[in-house]
Amino acid sequence: MENRNDPEGIALSSYERLAFLLIEAELHRDRQLVRRMRHPETRPWLSLSVAALTCASLLLLVTGILTADLAVLCCFAALWPVTLLLAFRLLRRPANTEDRARP
């Protein structure tokens, strides 16, 4: 006997509905999974790219000041806004306050 009252139009037997509900209940009990789904982990590439771009920008800044080469200063002018944009994106990430509240 299949249920045709599903709004998505998918017909499931009573055994399949029960299995689906049991799986769903098990997933809702997993607190770590719920927390990860609510606050997805940040990828390390953002932090690493901000660090690398900051170092490259500072190197270009110092080189541009010491040599007064126009090409170096133009590279710095192009790289610096990208560095700031990624740094602000890094700072805007939501902080996971639940982990800090636990001892």
C-alpha positions, 0 to 999 in steps of 0.5 A: 500500500503506497501513500499518494498524499505526499506533496512532492508526488513521491510514493513511499510504502509504509516501511519506507516512510518508517525507515525514512523517519528513523533515519531523520530522527537519528540525524537530528539526535547528532548534535555535532552534525546539527551544529556543523549544518547550522554553522559550516566550517570555514575553509583554511584557504581563506586564512592562508590566502589572506596571509599570503596576500598580506605578505606579498603586499607588504613586500611589494610596498617595501620594494616600491618605496625603496626602488620607486619603480612604477611597475612594482607600485602598480602591482601593489595598487592592484594587490592591496584592494584584493587583500583588504577584501579577503581580510574583511571577508575573513573577519565577517565570518560568524564566530562559533559562540557555542564552542567558546561557552563550553569550558 
